[in-house]
Amino acid sequence: MQIDVLVAEIGSTTTVVNAFNVHGKAEFLGQGQAPTSVQDGDVLIGLKAAVAALAKNLGAESVDYIEMLATSSAAGGLRMSVHGLVYDMTVRAAKEAALGAGAVLKLATAGKMRRAELRQVKELNPNIILVAGGVDYGERETALDNFESLTDICPDVPFIYAGNLQNREEISLIAEEKGIRVHIVDNVYPRVDELDIEPTRRVIQAVFEEHIIHAPGVSQIRDMVKSKIMPTPGAVMEAAKLLHEELGDLIVFDVGGATTDLHSVTGGSPEFADILISPEPFAKRTVEGDLGVFVNIPHIVEKIGMEELTRIFPNAQELIDKATPIPVTGEQKRFIEYLTKTASSTALERHAGKLTDFYGPNGKKTLASGKDLTAIKYLVATGGALTRLPARVDILESLPEPSTSTRLTPRRGARALIDNDYIMASLGVLSLVHRQVALDLLMQSLNRQDVS
């Protein structure tokens, strides 16, 4: 069977292959999956098994394809540490760049690094280290000192410098003297109250592709792939930004077994623009590592409270003990739906900004901080939980708040959309080479409401 494009999503435990026709009528043809074979010493084994499963699902003996694309979170994903000057300024900007690129952020530090922090970095053994600090033509010494110290302990790790532009020549000299790989990009925080994180995001994804090649068998996959291999969360962000061009302001929910990721694409409401006290990226990603509906069930149960959970589900402990990655019975599904709703609402609360009243000599003044989501028009669901659970739409529609809320969350009237085919990540990387086709396929997946 001839297929135009295969997109492989190589996860830590499962490899999924999605098949698309992109010439003529844009079509999602089907999906195959198999266990990722990192443990077997070659992820290519898992990829071939997923392609075989795809052929079986399509009723074909085998499949041939013209192009292959890929995303990956195998090999532990993209572990990063970021180091800046002031936590609420350059460090936060560096974090936004890392998370938006799809990285797994393991450590963030502010100011001149101490011995204990340097030891943490060495033990972490990150795949990339991002050094920032100082607005352009501002403070210089902290970033230089941190770069010197970090290159001493992590000489084999690729570095990105995204700080004060006056340091670039000095950074290059240090790197040259020590034989260190460094990518120098535009300052993530060039001026007070201004973020510029897209150049850093692009470099992070490029370095990720170089890193992922070292996973067993991935070098062979790279030879098969037409475009770049993207971090899977970064591909979801690409799809979210593409969808924004068609629909306007939106937020994407991805509730998984271990984490809950949110991707918002919005400039906020004019109502709060003049009272925001710090800049936020137009496209923002947050990762809640304690909010998963399988691996991290204990954290969600702790947040709800066992007494409350038992009131709703008298056999809650049994449901927890017998939880599986994919719920099967009606009772299991209702239980996971309740946990998914808690994970979604908690992640949204953490992602969103808020209004705060301050009192001074001239009376009360209200200021806004964090990401303003009040202009969001669409709540989009991807990921296993929110694309397969029966109450997925009800969960999303329960999240918006009235306009009187002090939290800058989506307001009542925001519409729920489901990625029914669970293909947002694949379409994110597909958009790099077939942009309009990716958008057409995404709209097809969102508009189809026939999944039970």
Secondary structure, DSSP 8 states (H G I E B T S, - for coil): -EEEEEEEEE-SSEEEEEEEE-SSS-EEEEEEEEE--GGGT-HHHHHHHHHHHHHHHTT-S--EEEEEEEEE--TT--EEEEEESSIIIIIHHHHHHHHHTT-EEEEEEESS--HHHHHHHHHH--SEEEE--S-TTS--HHHHHHHHHHHHH-TTS-EEE-S-GGGHHHHHHHHHHHT--EEE---SS-BTTB---HHHHHHHHHHHHHHHTTSTTHHHHHHH-SS-EEEHHHHHHHHHHHHHHHH-SEEEEEE-SS-EEEEEE----HHHHTTB-S---SEEEEEETT--SSTTHHHHHHHH-HHHHHHH-TTHHHHHHT--SS--SHHHHHHHHHHHHHHHHHHHHHHB-EEEEEEETTEEEEEEESB--TT--EEEEESHHHHHSTTHHHHHHTS-B-TT-SB---BTT-EEEE-TT--HHHHHHHTTT-HHHHHHHHHHHHH-----
